[in-house]
Amino acid sequence: MLIILVSCKDNQTIDSECEDIVYSSPIGFPEIPFPLDNPIKHETVLLGQKLFYDRTLSKDGSVSCASCHKQENAFSDAGKSVSRGVANEAGMRNSPTIVNSAYHNSFFYDGRIKQLELQIKEALLSPNEMYSSEAHIVSSIQSNNAYKALFYKAFGNDSIDVLKVCKAIACFTRTIVSGDSRYDLYKRGVNINITPKEKQGIELFFSDKTQCASCHSGYNFTDYNFYSTGLYTHYYDKGHYYTTKLEKDIGTFKTPSLRNIALTYPYMHDGSLSTLSELLQHYNHGGKGFINKDKRIDSLHLSNTELQALEAFLLMLTDSSMINNPAYSHP
């Protein structure tokens, strides 16, 4: 789990100068990677947290990063197939969780962005998201005197530009990690009550019969690669093809993490599957015929009991400590 050790003098508030801050990765994870040009710094995290929840950064002051990435929904926009931005403009794809995004090597379902700071900048400026401009962002921040002190603490000066805004939000976002679910506790040997159905689901998930773990692998339950799962026979959204321009990538999308999956519905790149049951039925039926469909996507012939067991396992991946962690909440 994320450990934040804060030593403050005289019961100072979170915005005050603090020492001995330690950001640790979850047990079994690599250390949280921070780029050399945006190293971890407590003051930068605090600034990024404030900016993450600030609606004034959007064109009309109506949405913030947190509008589509809600903590109680594992920083996703649960219940919406696609999110709505400024002027209720619909996005193209389902908003993915940003939890554990520090470990990702590409962003968006098509993988077109390789750096978290650039992903944030695109969200800030996109017409169907925050639809802002660099001038508006800088102006809205400069009008708030409290921000000047925060920028000075984070960057050593009070000059404000969009790159610093993106760096601060990215620094905060990289601290949002999750690895303390019931399944994690079970794997660590913690004495928790695990049902026979959950045990069956674990065995099925990691079995050759389902091959779930061949794509949803590792500590973050994703290999970060791009596949077509046969969701459609024709893809109007061509996915990773837009990044590579290769015919073999038409209809392929980045493998999402399964962590906190019960909180991040609906599913698939377009939010077209509403429930875990629908999602599992899709894979059980083997998807639809499509030239680029991954060869592992085939009829599984699982019984209803087995499907229920898989769902029970997926429910084990919810990390309640993360969704209730005040370090991630509105400051």
C-alpha positions in Angstrom: 0.0 0.0 0.0 1.0 3.6 -0.3 2.8 4.8 2.8 2.9 8.6 3.4 5.0 9.6 6.4 4.6 13.3 7.3 6.5 15.1 10.0 5.1 18.6 10.5 6.0 21.1 13.1 3.4 22.4 15.6 0.5 20.5 13.9 0.8 22.4 10.7 -1.7 21.9 8.0 -1.1 19.8 4.9 -0.3 23.0 2.9 2.4 23.9 5.3 6.1 22.9 5.0 6.6 19.3 6.1 9.6 17.0 6.3 10.3 13.3 6.1 7.8 12.5 3.4 8.1 8.9 2.0 6.0 7.7 -0.9 6.3 3.9 -1.2 4.9 1.5 -3.8 2.5 -1.3 -2.9 4.0 -4.5 -1.6 5.1 -6.6 -4.6 5.3 -3.6 -6.9 8.4 -1.9 -8.2 9.2 1.5 -6.8 7.0 4.2 -8.2 8.9 5.5 -11.3 9.3 9.3 -11.5 11.0 10.9 -14.5 14.2 12.7 -14.1 12.6 16.0 -15.2 9.7 15.6 -12.8 11.1 14.0 -9.6 8.9 13.3 -6.6 8.6 16.2 -4.3 6.0 16.6 -1.6 5.3 20.2 -2.5 4.8 19.3 -6.1 2.3 16.5 -5.1 0.3 18.9 -3.0 0.2 21.4 -5.8 -0.9 18.7 -8.3 -3.6 17.5 -5.9 -5.1 21.0 -5.7 -4.9 21.4 -9.5 -6.4 18.0 -10.1 -9.6 19.1 -8.3 -9.7 22.6 -9.8 -12.6 23.3 -12.2 -11.3 26.8 -13.1 -8.7 25.2 -15.4 -11.5 24.2 -17.8 -12.8 26.6 -20.4 -16.0 27.4 -18.5 -15.1 26.4 -15.0 -17.4 23.4 -15.1 -15.1 20.3 -15.0 -11.8 19.3 -13.4 -9.6 16.2 -13.8 -11.6 14.7 -10.9 -14.9 15.2 -12.7 -14.1 12.1 -14.9 -11.7 10.4 -12.4 -13.6 10.1 -9.1 -11.8 8.6 -6.1 -14.9 6.5 -5.0 -14.9 4.9 -8.5 -11.2 4.1 -8.4 -10.6 7.3 -10.3 -12.8 6.4 -13.2 -16.1 7.7 -14.4 -18.2 4.7 -13.4 -21.7 4.4 -14.9 -20.9 6.4 -18.0 -20.0 4.7 -21.3 -18.2 7.9 -22.2 -17.6 11.0 -20.1 -18.9 14.4 -20.7 -16.7 17.5 -20.8 -17.2 21.2 -21.2 -20.7 22.1 -22.5 -21.7 18.4 -21.9 -19.6 17.4 -24.9 -19.3 13.6 -25.2 -15.9 12.0 -25.3 -14.9 9.3 -27.8 -14.1 6.5 -25.3 -14.7 5.3 -21.9 -12.6 7.1 -19.2 -10.1 4.5 -17.8 -8.9 4.5 -14.2 -5.8 6.5 -13.6 -4.8 4.3 -10.6 -1.2 2.9 -11.0 -0.7 5.0 -14.1 2.8 5.7 -12.9 3.6 2.2 -14.2 2.1 2.6 -17.7 4.3 3.0 -20.7 1.6 4.6 -22.9 -1.7 6.4 -22.4 -5.2 6.4 -24.0 -6.7 3.3 -25.4 -4.7 3.7 -28.6 -1.4 4.3 -26.9 -0.7 7.5 -28.8 0.9 9.3 -25.8 4.0 7.9 -24.1 4.3 10.4 -21.2 1.8 11.1 -18.4 2.5 14.9 -18.5 1.6 15.0 -22.2 -1.6 12.9 -21.6 -2.7 15.5 -19.0 -2.0 18.4 -21.4 -4.1 16.8 -24.1 -7.0 16.3 -21.6 -6.7 20.0 -20.6 -6.9 21.2 -24.1 -9.2 18.7 -25.8 -12.5 20.1 -27.1 -14.5 17.1 -25.6 -12.8 17.3 -22.3 -11.7 20.5 -20.5 -11.4 22.5 -23.8 -9.1 25.0 -22.2 -6.2 27.0 -23.6 -2.7 27.6 -22.3 -3.6 31.3 -21.8 -6.8 30.5 -19.8 -5.0 28.0 -17.6 -2.2 30.4 -16.7 -4.6 33.3 -16.2 -6.9 31.3 -13.9 -4.0 30.2 -11.7 -2.4 33.7 -11.6 -5.7 35.2 -10.3 -5.4 32.9 -7.3 -2.7 34.3 -4.9 -2.5 31.1 -3.0 -1.2 29.3 -6.0 1.8 31.5 -6.3 3.2 30.3 -3.0 2.5 26.7 -4.0 4.3 27.1 -7.3 7.2 28.6 -5.5 7.5 25.7 -3.1 7.1 23.2 -5.9 9.4 24.7 -8.5 11.6 27.2 -6.7 9.9 30.2 -8.4 6.4 31.5 -8.8 6.3 31.7 -12.6 3.4 29.7 -14.0 3.1 27.9 -17.3 1.2 24.9 -18.6 4.2 22.6 -18.4 4.5 23.1 -14.7 0.8 22.6 -14.3 1.0 19.2 -16.1 4.1 18.2 -14.1 2.4 18.9 -10.8 -0.8 17.0 -11.7 1.3 14.1 -13.1 3.4 14.1 -9.9 0.2 13.8 -7.8 -1.3 11.2 -10.1 1.8 9.0 -9.9 1.3 8.7 -6.1 -2.2 7.2 -6.7 -1.5 3.5 -6.3 -3.5 0.4 -5.5 -2.2 -2.9 -4.3 -4.0 -3.7 -1.1 -7.1 -5.6 -2.2 -8.4 -8.8 -0.5 -6.6 -10.8 -3.2 -3.3 -9.0 -2.4 -3.8 -9.9 1.3 -4.5 -13.5 0.3 -1.4 -13.7 -1.8 0.7 -12.3 1.1 -0.5 -15.0 3.3 -2.7 -12.8 5.5 -5.4 -14.8 7.3 -8.5 -13.6 5.6 -11.8 -15.5 4.9 -11.8 -16.6 1.3 -14.8 -18.5 0.0 -14.7 -21.7 -2.1 -16.1 -19.7 -5.0 -13.3 -17.1 -4.8 -10.7 -19.9 -4.6 -12.3 -21.5 -7.7 -12.2 -18.1 -9.5 -8.5 -17.6 -8.8 -7.7 -21.0 -10.2 -9.8 -20.4 -13.3 -8.3 -17.0 -13.9 -4.7 -18.2 -13.9 -5.5 -21.5 -15.8 -4.7 -22.5 -19.3 -8.4 -23.0 -19.8 -9.3 -19.3 -19.7 -5.8 -17.7 -20.4 -7.1 -14.6 -18.6 -3.7 -14.0 -17.1 -1.8 -14.1 -20.4 -2.9 -10.5 -21.0 -4.0 -9.4 -17.6 -0.7 -10.3 -16.1 1.8 -9.1 -13.5 1.3 -6.9 -10.4 -1.0 -4.5 -12.3 -3.1 -7.2 -14.1 -2.1 -5.9 -17.5 0.7 -6.5 -20.0 0.1 -2.9 -21.4 -0.1 -4.3 -25.0 -2.8 -3.9 -27.6 -5.3 -6.5 -28.8 -8.7 -7.0 -30.5 -11.1 -9.0 -28.5 -13.7 -9.4 -31.2 -16.1 -6.8 -29.7 -17.3 -6.0 -33.2 -17.1 -7.3 -36.7 -16.2 -3.8 -37.9 -14.5 -1.2 -35.9 -15.4 2.4 -36.5 -12.9 3.3 -33.8 -9.7 1.7 -35.2 -7.8 2.0 -31.9 -4.1 1.4 -31.9 -4.1 1.7 -35.7 -4.3 5.5 -35.3 -0.9 5.4 -33.6 0.9 2.8 -35.8 -0.9 3.0 -39.2 -0.5 -0.7 -39.4 -3.4 -2.8 -40.7 -2.8 -5.5 -38.1 -3.6 -2.9 -35.4 -7.1 -2.0 -36.6 -9.5 -2.6 -33.8 -6.8 -3.2 -31.2 -6.9 -1.4 -27.8 -4.7 -1.3 -24.8 -5.2 -4.0 -22.2 -6.8 -2.3 -19.1 -5.8 -3.2 -15.6 -8.3 -5.3 -13.7 -7.6 -3.8 -10.4 -10.7 -2.3 -8.8 -12.7 -3.5 -11.9 -15.9 -3.7 -9.9 -15.7 0.1 -9.5 -14.8 1.0 -13.0 -17.9 -0.1 -15.0 -18.9 0.0 -17.8 -16.3 -1.9 -19.7 -14.4 -2.0 -23.0 -12.9 1.0 -24.8 -16.4 2.4 -25.6 -18.1 1.4 -22.4 -20.5 -0.9 -24.3 -20.6 -3.7 -21.7 -22.3 -2.6 -18.6 -21.7 -5.3 -16.0 -19.0 -7.9 -15.1 -21.5 -10.6 -16.1 -21.8 -9.1 -19.6 -18.0 -8.8 -19.8 -17.4 -12.4 -18.8 -20.1 -13.6 -21.2 -18.4 -11.8 -24.1 -15.2 -13.8 -23.4 -17.0 -17.0 -22.8 -18.7 -16.8 -26.2 -15.4 -16.0 -27.8 -16.3 -12.6 -29.2 -17.3 -11.8 -32.8 -15.5 -12.7 -36.0 -12.9 -10.1 -36.8 -9.7 -10.4 -38.9 -7.5 -9.0 -36.2 -9.1 -10.7 -33.2 -6.5 -12.2 -31.0 -6.2 -16.0 -31.4 -6.7 -16.5 -27.6 -10.2 -15.1 -27.8 -12.3 -18.2 -28.4 -15.3 -19.9 -26.9 -14.5 -21.0 -23.3 -17.6 -23.1 -22.7 -17.6 -22.1 -19.0 -20.6 -23.1 -16.9 -22.6 -20.5 -15.0 -20.9 -21.7 -11.8 -17.5 -21.1 -13.3 -18.5 -17.6 -14.6 -19.8 -16.7 -11.1 -16.5 -17.9 -9.6 -14.5 -15.7 -12.0 -16.7 -12.7 -11.0 -16.1 -13.5 -7.3 -12.4 -13.3 -8.0 -12.6 -10.0 -9.8 -14.6 -8.6 -6.9 -11.6 -9.5 -4.7 -9.5 -6.9 -6.6 -11.3 -3.9 -5.0 -8.9 -1.9 -2.8 -11.0 -0.1 -0.2 -8.0 1.5 1.4 -7.2 3.3 -1.9 -10.7 4.7 -2.4 -10.8 6.0 1.2 -7.3 7.4 1.3 -7.4 11.1 2.3 -4.1 11.7 0.6 -6.0 11.4 -2.7 -9.1 13.4 -1.8 -10.1 16.9 -2.5 -7.7 19.0 -0.5 
